[in-house]
Amino acid sequence: MSSREKILSLIKQNQPEYRELTVQYKFDTVYENNFEKFAEILSFVGGKAIAVNSYEEIKADIQAHYKDVTKIASTVEALADLADFSLNVSDPHELETLNLAIIEGEFGVAENGAIWVSEKQLPHRVLPMITQYLVIIIKNSEIVTNMHRAYERVKVDETGFGTFISGPSKTADIEQSLVIGAHGARGLTVYVIQ
């Protein structure tokens, strides 16, 4: 018997008896206004949340703030006419020149400004990370208070890939210098439909 097998055998022999966990902990968080908390935290991490009432408002704001930007892709049918870049590619590497991606998120989380995005919203998993700038659209009614509520909603077995996105990509582990966009989008705007 090898040392490894001996150690594993001893561990197996000394396991405590199984006891079912009877207490289910739920952490409730209450904010006066989920959108305001979401917007505050998203701003703190470098993103921007904008309250809107319609897709027309979103379209006007995108046209105003990204007027000189080309290579725009959209998975949002109502904003398809803003796109000049096709996501109909077989190799995700073909997305490397994408400047702006417009997608929908399933829900947001007030406590950390995160948005859950799954394969339902993405034709390519790399889309929110490879684009220079990212726009995500969510509904105000779909902002939950905390990650405990968020994980109750996540159904990875139904969607496959999914990720929480909060703010633009950033790192400060290279010479303790903050770099925005090192591993993903350089800017994130979240439009929250009221």
Phi and psi in degrees as GROMACS dihedral restraints (atoms count N, CA, C in turn):
[ dihedral_restraints ]
;  ai    aj    ak    al  type     phi  dphi    fc
    3     4     5     6     1   -75.3    20    10
    4     5     6     7     1   165.7    20    10
    6     7     8     9     1   -59.0    20    10
    7     8     9    10     1   -41.4    20    10
    9    10    11    12     1   -61.4    20    10
   10    11    12    13     1   -49.0    20    10
   12    13    14    15     1   -62.3    20    10
   13    14    15    16     1   -38.3    20    10
   15    16    17    18     1   -64.2    20    10
   16    17    18    19     1   -45.4    20    10
   18    19    20    21     1   -62.4    20    10
   19    20    21    22     1   -46.1    20    10
   21    22    23    24     1   -64.5    20    10
   22    23    24    25     1   -36.7    20    10
   24    25    26    27     1   -64.4    20    10
   25    26    27    28     1   -44.3    20    10
   27    28    29    30     1   -64.9    20    10
   28    29    30    31     1   -39.2    20    10
   30    31    32    33     1   -63.2    20    10
   31    32    33    34     1   -44.2    20    10
   33    34    35    36     1   -62.7    20    10
   34    35    36    37     1   -37.4    20    10
   36    37    38    39     1   -71.4    20    10
   37    38    39    40     1   -24.6    20    10
   39    40    41    42     1  -109.3    20    10
   40    41    42    43     1    34.9    20    10
   42    43    44    45     1   -81.4    20    10
   43    44    45    46     1   140.0    20    10
   45    46    47    48     1   -69.7    20    10
   46    47    48    49     1   160.1    20    10
   48    49    50    51     1   -66.0    20    10
   49    50    51    52     1   144.6    20    10
   51    52    53    54     1   -69.0    20    10
   52    53    54    55     1   131.3    20    10
   54    55    56    57     1  -131.0    20    10
   55    56    57    58     1   131.7    20    10
   57    58    59    60     1   -73.3    20    10
   58    59    60    61     1   137.0    20    10
   60    61    62    63     1   -77.1    20    10
   61    62    63    64     1   116.5    20    10
   63    64    65    66     1   -93.3    20    10
   64    65    66    67     1   -22.5    20    10
   66    67    68    69     1   -95.7    20    10
   67    68    69    70     1   126.9    20    10
   69    70    71    72     1  -106.0    20    10
   70    71    72    73     1   113.2    20    10
   72    73    74    75     1   -82.0    20    10
   73    74    75    76     1   131.9    20    10
   75    76    77    78     1  -127.9    20    10
   76    77    78    79     1   124.9    20    10
   78    79    80    81     1  -100.7    20    10
   79    80    81    82     1   111.4    20    10
   81    82    83    84     1   -95.4    20    10
   82    83    84    85     1   133.5    20    10
   84    85    86    87     1  -121.2    20    10
   85    86    87    88     1   137.2    20    10
   87    88    89    90     1  -125.4    20    10
   88    89    90    91     1   123.1    20    10
   90    91    92    93     1  -115.0    20    10
   91    92    93    94     1   147.6    20    10
   93    94    95    96     1   -60.7    20    10
   94    95    96    97     1   -36.6    20    10
   96    97    98    99     1  -147.3    20    10
   97    98    99   100     1   110.7    20    10
   99   100   101   102     1   -60.2    20    10
  100   101   102   103     1   -40.1    20    10
  102   103   104   105     1   -62.9    20    10
  103   104   105   106     1   -45.6    20    10
  105   106   107   108     1   -61.2    20    10
  106   107   108   109     1   -41.3    20    10
  108   109   110   111     1   -66.4    20    10
  109   110   111   112     1   -44.0    20    10
  111   112   113   114     1   -57.0    20    10
  112   113   114   115     1   -48.5    20    10
  114   115   116   117     1   -63.9    20    10
  115   116   117   118     1   -40.3    20    10
  117   118   119   120     1   -61.9    20    10
  118   119   120   121     1   -48.2    20    10
  120   121   122   123     1   -69.7    20    10
  121   122   123   124     1   -41.2    20    10
  123   124   125   126     1   -61.2    20    10
  124   125   126   127     1   -39.8    20    10
  126   127   128   129     1   -64.1    20    10
  127   128   129   130     1   -40.8    20    10
  129   130   131   132     1   -60.4    20    10
  130   131   132   133     1   -34.3    20    10
  132   133   134   135     1   -94.8    20    10
  133   134   135   136     1     8.9    20    10
  135   136   137   138     1   103.0    20    10
  136   137   138   139     1    -0.1    20    10
  138   139   140   141     1   -97.5    20    10
  139   140   141   142     1  -174.6    20    10
  141   142   143   144     1  -143.1    20    10
  142   143   144   145     1   130.3    20    10
  144   145   146   147     1  -110.3    20    10
  145   146   147   148     1   132.4    20    10
  147   148   149   150     1  -125.7    20    10
  148   149   150   151     1   124.1    20    10
  150   151   152   153     1   -80.0    20    10
  151   152   153   154     1   130.5    20    10
  153   154   155   156     1  -136.1    20    10
  154   155   156   157     1   165.7    20    10
  156   157   158   159     1  -109.2    20    10
  157   158   159   160     1   -13.1    20    10
  159   160   161   162     1  -158.8    20    10
  160   161   162   163     1   166.7    20    10
  162   163   164   165     1   -68.6    20    10
  163   164   165   166     1   -26.4    20    10
  165   166   167   168     1   -63.5    20    10
  166   167   168   169     1   -40.9    20    10
  168   169   170   171     1   -63.9    20    10
  169   170   171   172     1   -40.7    20    10
  171   172   173   174     1   -61.4    20    10
  172   173   174   175     1   -47.2    20    10
  174   175   176   177     1   -59.2    20    10
  175   176   177   178     1   -45.0    20    10
  177   178   179   180     1   -63.7    20    10
  178   179   180   181     1   -40.3    20    10
  180   181   182   183     1   -68.8    20    10
  181   182   183   184     1   -41.3    20    10
  183   184   185   186     1   -62.4    20    10
  184   185   186   187     1   -44.0    20    10
  186   187   188   189     1   -63.5    20    10
  187   188   189   190     1   -34.4    20    10
  189   190   191   192     1   -73.8    20    10
  190   191   192   193     1   -41.7    20    10
  192   193   194   195     1   -88.8    20    10
  193   194   195   196     1   -19.9    20    10
  195   196   197   198     1  -124.8    20    10
  196   197   198   199     1    37.1    20    10
  198   199   200   201     1   -63.2    20    10
  199   200   201   202     1   -30.3    20    10
  201   202   203   204     1   -99.6    20    10
  202   203   204   205     1     7.7    20    10
  204   205   206   207     1   -87.7    20    10
  205   206   207   208     1   133.7    20    10
  207   208   209   210     1  -116.3    20    10
  208   209   210   211     1   177.6    20    10
  210   211   212   213     1    60.3    20    10
  211   212   213   214     1    60.8    20    10
  213   214   215   216     1  -107.9    20    10
  214   215   216   217     1   133.7    20    10
  216   217   218   219     1  -122.4    20    10
  217   218   219   220     1   146.1    20    10
  219   220   221   222     1  -138.0    20    10
  220   221   222   223     1   134.4    20    10
  222   223   224   225     1  -100.3    20    10
  223   224   225   226     1     1.8    20    10
  225   226   227   228     1   -95.9    20    10
  226   227   228   229     1   115.2    20    10
  228   229   230   231     1   -54.8    20    10
  229   230   231   232     1   -41.8    20    10
  231   232   233   234     1   -66.1    20    10
  232   233   234   235     1   -16.9    20    10
  234   235   236   237     1  -117.8    20    10
  235   236   237   238     1    17.9    20    10
  237   238   239   240     1   -61.5    20    10
  238   239   240   241     1   -30.0    20    10
  240   241   242   243     1   -72.8    20    10
  241   242   243   244     1    -9.5    20    10
  243   244   245   246     1   -80.1    20    10
  244   245   246   247     1   -18.2    20    10
  246   247   248   249     1   -79.0    20    10
  247   248   249   250     1   137.5    20    10
  249   250   251   252     1  -128.5    20    10
  250   251   252   253     1    14.9    20    10
  252   253   254   255     1  -134.2    20    10
  253   254   255   256     1   125.7    20    10
  255   256   257   258     1   -86.0    20    10
  256   257   258   259     1   136.7    20    10
  258   259   260   261     1   -92.4    20    10
  259   260   261   262     1     4.3    20    10
  261   262   263   264     1   -82.7    20    10
  262   263   264   265     1    73.7    20    10
  264   265   266   267     1  -126.6    20    10
  265   266   267   268     1   149.1    20    10
  267   268   269   270     1   -88.8    20    10
  268   269   270   271     1   -27.9    20    10
  270   271   272   273     1  -112.5    20    10
  271   272   273   274     1   116.1    20    10
  273   274   275   276     1   -57.6    20    10
  274   275   276   277     1   -19.5    20    10
  276   277   278   279     1   -62.0    20    10
  277   278   279   280     1   -21.8    20    10
  279   280   281   282     1   -69.4    20    10
  280   281   282   283     1    -9.4    20    10
  282   283   284   285     1   -89.1    20    10
  283   284   285   286     1     1.3    20    10
  285   286   287   288     1   -61.5    20    10
  286   287   288   289     1   -20.1    20    10
  288   289   290   291     1   -99.0    20    10
  289   290   291   292     1     7.3    20    10
  291   292   293   294     1   -67.1    20    10
  292   293   294   295     1   130.7    20    10
  294   295   296   297     1   -98.3    20    10
  295   296   297   298     1   -36.0    20    10
  297   298   299   300     1  -142.4    20    10
  298   299   300   301     1   126.1    20    10
  300   301   302   303     1  -115.4    20    10
  301   302   303   304     1   134.4    20    10
  303   304   305   306     1  -117.0    20    10
  304   305   306   307     1   117.7    20    10
  306   307   308   309     1  -135.2    20    10
  307   308   309   310     1   169.9    20    10
  309   310   311   312     1  -106.8    20    10
  310   311   312   313     1   147.9    20    10
  312   313   314   315     1  -108.9    20    10
  313   314   315   316     1   157.6    20    10
  315   316   317   318     1   -77.5    20    10
  316   317   318   319     1   -44.4    20    10
  318   319   320   321     1  -161.3    20    10
  319   320   321   322     1   164.5    20    10
  321   322   323   324     1  -116.4    20    10
  322   323   324   325     1   166.1    20    10
  324   325   326   327     1  -125.0    20    10
  325   326   327   328     1   118.6    20    10
  327   328   329   330     1   -63.7    20    10
  328   329   330   331     1   -40.1    20    10
  330   331   332   333     1   -67.5    20    10
  331   332   333   334     1   -22.4    20    10
  333   334   335   336     1  -135.4    20    10
  334   335   336   337     1     6.0    20    10
  336   337   338   339     1    66.8    20    10
  337   338   339   340     1    21.8    20    10
  339   340   341   342     1   -89.2    20    10
  340   341   342   343     1   153.4    20    10
  342   343   344   345     1  -125.7    20    10
  343   344   345   346     1   132.7    20    10
  345   346   347   348     1   -86.5    20    10
  346   347   348   349     1   124.4    20    10
  348   349   350   351     1  -126.3    20    10
  349   350   351   352     1   130.5    20    10
  351   352   353   354     1  -123.0    20    10
  352   353   354   355     1  -179.9    20    10
  354   355   356   357     1   -61.7    20    10
  355   356   357   358     1   -17.1    20    10
  357   358   359   360     1   -59.7    20    10
  358   359   360   361     1   -34.2    20    10
  360   361   362   363     1   -96.3    20    10
  361   362   363   364     1    -8.7    20    10
  363   364   365   366     1  -121.9    20    10
  364   365   366   367     1   122.6    20    10
  366   367   368   369     1   -73.4    20    10
  367   368   369   370     1   -22.9    20    10
  369   370   371   372     1  -139.3    20    10
  370   371   372   373     1   130.5    20    10
  372   373   374   375     1   -58.0    20    10
  373   374   375   376     1   -31.2    20    10
  375   376   377   378     1   -77.5    20    10
  376   377   378   379     1   -13.2    20    10
  378   379   380   381     1   -49.2    20    10
  379   380   381   382     1   -52.4    20    10
  381   382   383   384     1   -71.5    20    10
  382   383   384   385     1   -12.9    20    10
  384   385   386   387     1   -99.4    20    10
  385   386   387   388     1   -24.6    20    10
  387   388   389   390     1   -91.1    20    10
  388   389   390   391     1   -21.8    20    10
  390   391   392   393     1   -72.6    20    10
  391   392   393   394     1   153.0    20    10
  393   394   395   396     1   -71.4    20    10
  394   395   396   397     1   -41.8    20    10
  396   397   398   399     1  -131.9    20    10
  397   398   399   400     1   144.2    20    10
  399   400   401   402     1  -126.9    20    10
  400   401   402   403     1   133.2    20    10
  402   403   404   405     1  -117.2    20    10
  403   404   405   406     1   129.0    20    10
  405   406   407   408     1  -123.0    20    10
  406   407   408   409     1   138.1    20    10
  408   409   410   411     1  -114.8    20    10
  409   410   411   412     1   128.6    20    10
  411   412   413   414     1  -134.2    20    10
  412   413   414   415     1   167.5    20    10
  414   415   416   417     1   -96.2    20    10
  415   416   417   418     1   141.9    20    10
  417   418   419   420     1   -57.5    20    10
  418   419   420   421     1   -37.5    20    10
  420   421   422   423     1   -67.5    20    10
  421   422   423   424     1   -11.7    20    10
  423   424   425   426     1  -102.6    20    10
  424   425   426   427     1    19.6    20    10
  426   427   428   429     1   -95.9    20    10
  427   428   429   430     1   117.8    20    10
  429   430   431   432     1   -95.1    20    10
  430   431   432   433     1   162.7    20    10
  432   433   434   435     1   -73.5    20    10
  433   434   435   436     1   -44.2    20    10
  435   436   437   438     1  -146.0    20    10
  436   437   438   439     1   177.1    20    10
  438   439   440   441     1   -68.5    20    10
  439   440   441   442     1   -24.9    20    10
  441   442   443   444     1   -62.8    20    10
  442   443   444   445     1   -44.2    20    10
  444   445   446   447     1   -69.0    20    10
  445   446   447   448     1   -35.4    20    10
  447   448   449   450     1   -63.3    20    10
  448   449   450   451     1   -46.9    20    10
  450   451   452   453     1   -67.5    20    10
  451   452   453   454     1   -22.2    20    10
  453   454   455   456     1   -67.4    20    10
  454   455   456   457     1   -25.6    20    10
  456   457   458   459     1   -93.4    20    10
  457   458   459   460     1   -22.5    20    10
  459   460   461   462     1   -69.4    20    10
  460   461   462   463     1   127.3    20    10
  462   463   464   465     1  -126.0    20    10
  463   464   465   466     1    73.0    20    10
  465   466   467   468     1   -62.2    20    10
  466   467   468   469     1   -31.0    20    10
  468   469   470   471     1   -66.5    20    10
  469   470   471   472     1   -19.9    20    10
  471   472   473   474     1   -94.6    20    10
  472   473   474   475     1   -28.9    20    10
  474   475   476   477     1  -110.2    20    10
  475   476   477   478     1   -16.4    20    10
  477   478   479   480     1    76.2    20    10
  478   479   480   481     1  -123.5    20    10
  480   481   482   483     1   -64.7    20    10
  481   482   483   484     1   141.5    20    10
  483   484   485   486     1  -160.1    20    10
  484   485   486   487     1   157.6    20    10
  486   487   488   489     1  -152.5    20    10
  487   488   489   490     1   150.8    20    10
  489   490   491   492     1   -92.9    20    10
  490   491   492   493     1   133.5    20    10
  492   493   494   495     1  -120.0    20    10
  493   494   495   496     1   128.4    20    10
  495   496   497   498     1  -137.6    20    10
  496   497   498   499     1   109.1    20    10
  498   499   500   501     1    75.9    20    10
  499   500   501   502     1   172.9    20    10
  501   502   503   504     1   -71.9    20    10
  502   503   504   505     1   164.6    20    10
  504   505   506   507     1   -66.2    20    10
  505   506   507   508     1   140.2    20    10
  507   508   509   510     1  -154.8    20    10
  508   509   510   511     1   152.2    20    10
  510   511   512   513     1  -148.8    20    10
  511   512   513   514     1   150.2    20    10
  513   514   515   516     1  -134.2    20    10
  514   515   516   517     1    22.1    20    10
  516   517   518   519     1   -90.9    20    10
  517   518   519   520     1     1.8    20    10
  519   520   521   522     1  -102.7    20    10
  520   521   522   523     1   103.6    20    10
  522   523   524   525     1    54.9    20    10
  523   524   525   526     1    30.1    20    10
  525   526   527   528     1    51.8    20    10
  526   527   528   529     1    35.5    20    10
  528   529   530   531     1  -115.0    20    10
  529   530   531   532     1   123.7    20    10
  531   532   533   534     1   -68.5    20    10
  532   533   534   535     1   125.6    20    10
  534   535   536   537     1  -120.8    20    10
  535   536   537   538     1   123.2    20    10
  537   538   539   540     1   -95.5    20    10
  538   539   540   541     1   133.3    20    10
  540   541   542   543     1    84.9    20    10
  541   542   543   544     1    17.2    20    10
  543   544   545   546     1   -67.0    20    10
  544   545   546   547     1   -38.0    20    10
  546   547   548   549     1  -125.7    20    10
  547   548   549   550     1    16.7    20    10
  549   550   551   552     1   178.6    20    10
  550   551   552   553     1  -156.5    20    10
  552   553   554   555     1   -60.5    20    10
  553   554   555   556     1   143.5    20    10
  555   556   557   558     1   -84.3    20    10
  556   557   558   559     1   -14.2    20    10
  558   559   560   561     1  -151.4    20    10
  559   560   561   562     1   142.9    20    10
  561   562   563   564     1  -131.1    20    10
  562   563   564   565     1   124.8    20    10
  564   565   566   567     1  -119.2    20    10
  565   566   567   568     1   130.5    20    10
  567   568   569   570     1  -114.6    20    10
  568   569   570   571     1   119.0    20    10
  570   571   572   573     1   -93.7    20    10
  571   572   573   574     1   124.4    20    10
  573   574   575   576     1  -110.1    20    10
  574   575   576   577     1   110.9    20    10
  576   577   578   579     1   -79.0    20    10
  577   578   579   580     1   120.1    20    10
